């Protein structure tokens, strides 16, 4: 499954999200975020977007702990190395957790299809595999 560079970097959502800091006091800091089809980019400065962190979807295990209060939706992104990153967004129209979850599902589906096609191409390249597969058939 070959994708063009434009498809790979398609922006799915852009806007503000609050991230809980890692320090002892755990303040909520407003960040500008851009979700693409392969990563979540988090920028501290809304204007410059020069210094940012990129969280690749391949390094995200799941979106967890969704809780809605009167004003905010709180959620946690769990990475493949079991680190947790806490976020919150205003509950009216943002729903970042749902968009990130859907992007993660789409990414995992594309990866699974690509892995299947790669495995299928590898099996068809070796002639002995087809004969073994047919011998197991009823």
C-alpha positions, -999 to 999 in steps of 0.1 A, spaced: 0 0 0 19 30 -13 7 64 -1 18 98 -14 35 123 8 4 145 7 -18 116 20 7 107 47 7 142 62 -29 150 59 -41 173 88 -70 157 106 -75 183 133 -57 214 145 -64 235 176 -57 240 213 -54 212 238 -42 214 274 -14 190 285 -6 183 322 31 190 330 53 163 343 67 183 372 55 179 408 28 206 407 13 192 374 0 224 360 -22 224 329 -4 241 300 -22 252 268 -6 237 237 -13 240 200 -17 206 185 -19 193 149 -31 158 144 -20 142 111 -26 107 97 7 95 112 15 117 143 3 142 169 24 173 169 24 194 201 37 230 200 43 252 230 41 284 210 9 290 191 25 314 166 60 301 158 55 263 159 92 259 158 99 239 189 75 210 191 72 174 201 60 148 176 42 118 190 40 92 163 9 71 161 30 40 159 42 48 194 7 52 209 -9 21 224 -43 35 232 -63 65 243 -75 58 278 -93 72 309 -119 94 292 -138 115 318 -162 143 312 -167 170 338 -189 201 334 -163 221 314 -136 196 303 -130 162 288 -100 145 303 -81 117 286 -48 99 287 -26 87 258 -7 56 267 25 50 247 40 16 237 66 20 265 37 25 290 42 62 296 10 82 302 4 117 289 -26 135 303 -47 159 283 -79 179 286 -100 198 261 -131 219 264 -162 196 261 -183 217 238 -169 210 203 -134 198 205 -135 160 213 -98 155 207 -99 121 223 -123 108 197 -104 122 168 -71 108 181 -87 74 187 -101 73 152 -67 83 137 -50 56 158 -75 30 145 -71 41 109 -33 40 113 -34 5 128 -57 -7 100 -34 6 73 -4 -10 90 -22 -43 93 -31 -43 56 4 -33 46 19 -61 68 -6 -86 53 3 -76 17 40 -78 25 36 -113 40 14 -124 10 41 -111 -14 68 -129 5 48 -162 5 41 -160 -32 78 -154 -39 88 -188 -24 73 -216 -45 74 -243 -17 49 -223 4 20 -228 -20 25 -266 -21 26 -268 17 -5 -247 20 -24 -269 -5 -12 -301 13 -30 -289 45 -63 -282 28 -91 -308 33 
